Amino acid sequence: MKAFAVALLGLAVSAPVMAGPYVESKHEFKGTDEDYSKTVHQGRVGYSTKVGRLSPYIEGGLGVSYPDAGDSDTFKVLEVGSKVKITDSFSAYGKWENVFQDSDDTRDWKVEMGTKYKF
């Protein structure tokens, strides 16, 4: 997985055909059934590029989590990923995300992959 992240980072900083920085926000409201559990807000900055059929990106930022009960928690986040255009209608993506909690030394991670078909 580290090799994947390093390869995507290398693509992101190589000479881009069409590239650019961006800023985004992410807001999540979580719960189970009728029970609310927490709200998470994030601010991220990133850089994306296009290399052939690949569209790799890297982004990082800060966030805060507000649980239903208890104290809020701040964290840092790093994400790398890419989309790949397979045909005009079919594409795939993969991403790797790390969340570094400020309150302790834990690191939450996730890998996500998917496909998309446009009619």
N, C-alpha and C positions, 0 to 999 in steps of 0.2 A: 504494500500500500504506500510506503514511503517513496518507492521508486515512481509510482504513478503521480504522486504529488510533486515530486521534483521535476518530472518530465513536463507536467502541465505548467509549473512555474517557469521552466525554461522556455516554453512556447509563449508564455505571456510576456516575457521580457525580450523576446527576439524581435527583429525588425517586422513590424506589423504591416499588413496590407490595409486594413481598416480597423483602427483601434481607438480606445478612448477610456478615460476615467469616468466614474459615475458615483453617485451617492444614493443610498436607498434606506428606507425604514421598513421594519418588520414588526408586526404587532400580533400577538397570539393570546387568545382567551381560552383557557383549558378547563375541562371538567369531565365528569362521567355521569351519564343519565341526567338527573336534575341538579346534581351537586357541582357547584363551581369550585375549582381547586386553585387556579392562579392565573395571573396576567403576566405576560413577558413582552417587554419593549426593547427593540434593538435599533441602533444606528450603525450603518456600515458604509465604508468607502471601498471601491473596487476598480479593477482595470480589466477590460475585455479586449480581445483581438480576434482576428480571423486569419487562419492559416489553412488554405485549401478548403476542405470540407469541414475542418474543425473550427469551433468557436470557443477556445479556452478562456477562463477567467480566474481571477484571484480576488478575494475580498476579505476584509477584516473590520472589526468594530468593537463596540462596547454595548452592554445591555444591562437591564435590571429586571429582576423577577419579583413580583409581589404575590406571595401566597395568600390564600384565604385566611389562614391563621399563622401568626409568627412574623418574623422580621423579613424585610426585603433583602435580596442578595444581588450583588453586582457581579459581572463576569466579562471576560474578553472572548471574542470568537474569531476563528480563522476558517475560511472555506476556499477550496479549489475545486474546479470542475471543468467540464467541457460538454458542448453539444456537438453532434456530428450529423451532417446531412447525408443520408444514405441514398435517397432518391428525392425527386421534387416533392413527393407526398409523405415520405417516411424518414423520420429522424430518431436519434437516440441521445441519451444524456447520462452522465455519471458525475457524482460529486462526493466529496469527503469534507466533513465539517468537524471541527474541534471546538468545544466550549470549555474555557478555563475558569473555574469558580474562584472568586476572590476570597471567599470566607474560609476555604480549606484548600487542600492540594489536589482535589479531584479534577479529572478531565473527562467530560462526557464527549463521546464521538458518535458519528453515524456515517454510513455510506448509503447513498441512494442511487438507484439506476432506474431508467424507464425508457419507454418508447412512445412515439407520437405518430399517428397517421392522420393526415389532413385529406378530407374529401374534396 
